Amino acid sequence: MVGQPPMQYLALWRMQLASRLLIDGGPVAAVAGAVGYESEAAFSRAFKKLVGQAPATWRRGNDSKLDMPSRSAAVAQAGRLGLL
């Protein structure tokens, strides 16, 4: 129905949620639990596999955008990366 196998869709959906939480400054361990991973390590492996960077590295790459009054630029970049 969505053009992807169910598990791939679920993984991408989880990473979209995770990217929003990371942009908002959530700790990686808390983000992992919030999107359904039992361990930070498993979440980090899945995030890196789908996004190409570890969650903390990805967030650091978006830090300069988080200092802006509006987070729209950070959200736009996450969207370009296919995370939102």
C-alpha angles and dihedrals in degrees: 000000000000095000096249136085111266097249093048090050091049092049092050092046090051091051091050089055091043093052091054091050091047091050088052089055101256116162113254093241092052092046090051091055093043092057095045107267118134094207135036089225094057091047092049092051092049093045092050092047093053101033102030096235136070112259095249091048091048091050092049088054088057097043095100089056092051091063091064118099088241122046092206093109092053091047090048091052091048088052092051088053088054093248099117 
